């Protein structure tokens, strides 16, 4: 997996440097609000596929799936999201294509201004519907977008629990964001949604046990395993099973995914601390994340 990720970095960094050396953009005038690229400036799927073939075609075991081609927040720039796969694993990555169709950049578009994270935080405050802990009027809002089949989410749970415990007055909310690459993640999200709406308290027991037994769950036994975990958490099996089958449950999960995408989530786990994104959560950086929470509390 490490070699796979290194390969992605090497190839993408190479064309990023080349693009940066040959392409510059004019600064926006004061007060100008960029308009997203119109649809006719978006690269075609065939063009993106050919580009990826040129970048990765020599790696015969690597495959890819184009997840989306959409306007970015910056005028004239398109965002392309791709799922890259090899025997070592899968990785969601994205890059940005200029209106000229000849240059691409890798990295993140970040917000700018005196209060750069406020717009995202307001979007989250209006859109969050997941189970929560902590006072609703807290000056600190921590939102996690997670996938119950995601190994990185499993590794992050203990550090996230420590982060939340270190600031008991913060409000912590979990939002479902099942990734397409995981074959039972959507099923896990449906059960998660039902358990969360039935009992917020039992929800935390449920996801803890799901992560604990993650490697034992498959697409074939997911219903059986997830129902059993829900029952152990204190809920009634038949009621949860019936809830999972309801169209409104799928609608709730879809709305959570849409919320995540609207604030730039492409992978899991992604955390937001008062709108500040942490898209590559690293357990070893827990002390830094604690400082971010403390800073958010002092600077609401």
SVG drawing of the C-alpha trace seen along z (x, -y; Angstrom):
<svg xmlns="http://www.w3.org/2000/svg" viewBox="-40 -45 48 59">
<polyline fill="none" stroke="black" stroke-width="0.4" points="0.0,0.0 2.9,-2.4 4.5,-1.8 1.1,-2.4 0.6,-5.7 4.2,-6.8 3.6,-6.1 0.5,-8.3 2.5,-11.1 5.5,-10.9 3.5,-10.9 1.0,-13.7 3.7,-15.8 5.7,-15.7 2.9,-17.0 1.9,-19.5 5.4,-21.1 5.3,-21.2 1.9,-22.9 3.0,-25.4 6.0,-26.4 4.1,-27.0 0.8,-28.4 -0.1,-31.3 -3.4,-32.9 -4.3,-36.5 -5.4,-37.6 -9.1,-38.2 -10.0,-41.8 -11.2,-42.9 -14.7,-41.8 -14.8,-39.5 -16.6,-36.3 -15.4,-33.5 -18.1,-31.7 -17.7,-28.0 -16.6,-26.8 -19.6,-26.3 -20.3,-22.8 -18.8,-23.3 -15.4,-23.9 -15.3,-20.6 -13.0,-18.0 -14.8,-15.0 -14.6,-11.6 -12.8,-10.3 -10.1,-13.0 -9.7,-12.3 -9.4,-8.5 -6.8,-9.1 -4.9,-11.4 -4.9,-8.7 -3.8,-6.1 -0.8,-8.2 0.0,-8.7 -0.5,-5.2 -0.8,-2.9 2.7,-1.5 1.5,0.0 -0.5,3.0 -2.1,3.9 -3.5,0.4 -7.0,-0.4 -9.1,-3.5 -12.7,-4.7 -13.7,-8.3 -16.0,-9.2 -16.9,-12.8 -16.0,-15.7 -17.5,-18.9 -16.9,-22.6 -14.7,-23.7 -15.3,-26.9 -12.7,-28.7 -13.7,-30.2 -12.7,-28.2 -11.3,-25.3 -12.8,-21.8 -12.4,-19.2 -11.8,-15.6 -12.3,-12.8 -10.8,-9.4 -10.6,-6.1 -7.3,-4.4 -6.9,-0.7 -4.1,1.8 -3.5,5.1 -2.2,3.1 -5.5,1.2 -7.6,-1.7 -7.2,-5.5 -9.5,-8.3 -7.7,-11.3 -8.6,-14.5 -7.0,-17.1 -8.0,-20.3 -8.0,-21.1 -7.7,-24.6 -10.1,-26.1 -7.4,-25.7 -7.6,-21.9 -3.8,-21.7 -2.8,-22.1 -3.7,-20.3 -2.9,-20.9 -2.9,-18.5 -3.7,-19.6 -6.6,-21.2 -8.5,-24.4 -8.6,-26.1 -10.8,-28.9 -9.4,-32.4 -10.4,-35.5 -10.5,-36.9 -12.8,-34.1 -12.0,-31.4 -13.8,-28.5 -17.1,-30.2 -19.0,-29.4 -18.4,-25.7 -19.2,-25.7 -22.5,-27.4 -23.3,-24.9 -22.6,-22.1 -24.7,-23.7 -27.6,-23.8 -27.2,-20.4 -26.0,-18.0 -28.5,-15.3 -26.4,-12.6 -26.1,-11.4 -24.4,-13.9 -22.8,-14.4 -22.3,-17.6 -24.3,-20.7 -26.0,-22.0 -25.1,-25.6 -21.4,-24.8 -18.9,-27.2 -17.1,-24.2 -18.6,-22.0 -16.7,-18.8 -18.2,-16.8 -16.8,-13.5 -17.7,-12.1 -17.1,-8.3 -17.4,-5.0 -17.9,-1.9 -16.0,0.3 -13.0,-2.1 -9.9,-0.8 -8.6,-4.3 -11.8,-5.2 -11.3,-2.2 -7.8,-3.3 -9.0,-6.9 -11.8,-6.1 -9.7,-5.8 -7.9,-9.1 -11.1,-10.8 -12.7,-9.6 -9.7,-11.1 -10.1,-14.3 -13.8,-14.6 -13.1,-13.6 -10.5,-16.3 -13.1,-19.0 -16.4,-17.7 -18.2,-21.0 -17.7,-20.6 -20.5,-19.2 -19.5,-16.1 -21.6,-14.9 -21.2,-11.7 -22.3,-11.9 -22.4,-8.8 -20.2,-9.0 -20.0,-5.4 -17.4,-5.2 -18.4,-3.6 -15.2,-1.4 -16.4,0.5 -18.9,3.2 -20.9,3.2 -20.3,-0.4 -23.7,-1.6 -25.4,1.2 -23.4,0.2 -24.5,-3.4 -28.2,-2.3 -28.0,-0.4 -26.0,-3.3 -28.7,-5.7 -31.5,-3.6 -29.6,-2.9 -28.7,-6.6 -32.3,-7.7 -33.6,-5.1 -31.1,-5.9 -28.2,-8.3 -26.7,-6.7 -26.8,-3.2 -25.4,-4.5 -21.9,-5.0 -21.9,-1.4 -23.0,-0.2 -20.3,-1.9 -17.6,-1.0 -18.5,2.7 -18.7,2.5 -15.2,1.1 -14.0,3.7 -15.4,6.6 -14.9,4.8 -12.7,7.6 -15.4,10.2 -18.1,8.4 -18.5,9.1 -21.1,8.0 -22.6,11.5 -23.1,11.5 -23.5,7.8 -27.2,7.9 -26.7,10.7 -23.7,9.2 -25.0,5.6 -28.4,6.7 -26.7,8.7 -24.5,5.8 -27.6,3.5 -29.3,6.0 -26.3,6.2 -26.3,2.4 -29.8,2.5 -32.2,2.3 -34.8,4.6 -33.6,6.6 -36.9,6.7 -37.4,3.0 -33.9,2.2 -34.2,4.6 -37.5,3.0 -36.0,-0.5 -33.1,0.4 -35.5,1.4 -37.4,-1.9 -36.7,-4.4 -36.5,-7.3 -33.4,-5.6 -31.6,-5.6 -32.7,-9.2 -31.1,-10.1 -27.8,-8.5 -27.9,-10.1 -28.5,-13.5 -25.5,-13.0 -23.3,-12.1 -24.5,-15.2 -23.7,-17.4 -20.2,-15.9 -19.6,-16.6 -20.9,-20.1 -18.1,-20.9 -15.4,-19.1 -15.3,-15.6 -13.8,-13.0 -12.5,-10.4 -12.9,-9.2 -12.4,-9.9 -12.8,-13.6 -13.2,-15.9 -14.3,-19.5 -13.5,-21.6 -15.7,-24.7 -15.5,-24.3 -11.7,-23.8 -11.2,-20.5 -8.9,-17.7 -9.1,-15.5 -6.1,-13.3 -6.7,-12.4 -3.4,-11.2 -3.7,-9.7 -0.1,-10.7 -1.1,-14.4 -3.7,-14.1 -2.1,-16.8 -2.2,-19.3 -5.9,-18.5 -6.5,-19.2 -4.9,-22.6 -7.2,-23.3 -10.2,-22.5 -8.9,-24.7 -8.3,-27.5 -11.8,-27.1 -13.2,-27.4 -11.3,-30.6 -12.0,-32.1 -15.6,-31.2"/>
</svg>
